[in-house]
Amino acid sequence: MTIVHAEMVGDKMLVSREELEHLIDLAKRSEPVDLQILSGEISTADLMRLTEKGGSFDFWADPEEDIYSVTDGEPI
């Protein structure tokens, strides 16, 4: 049995190089394998999706009472 640990980034999966090489070796036993390696850069679309679904900015969707007034920042 082979266990693969993967991490999601958007709709893509990340695995360690060691696990990837093991998967390639397994796949080569049954058919030819063409490995295409992409750069480590995250696309703008994936970054935007992560921002939308990550929850870091959810507080903006739920307006609370203003904690500052018009006079804040004026000299005393």
Number of C-alpha atoms within 10 A of each C-alpha: 3 8 7 11 11 13 10 9 13 15 8 9 10 12 14 12 9 9 16 15 12 14 15 15 12 13 12 12 9 8 8 9 12 8 7 5 6 6 6 6 6 11 11 9 10 14 14 13 14 15 13 12 12 11 9 10 11 11 9 8 7 7 7 8 5 6 6 8 7 6 8 9 8 6 5 5
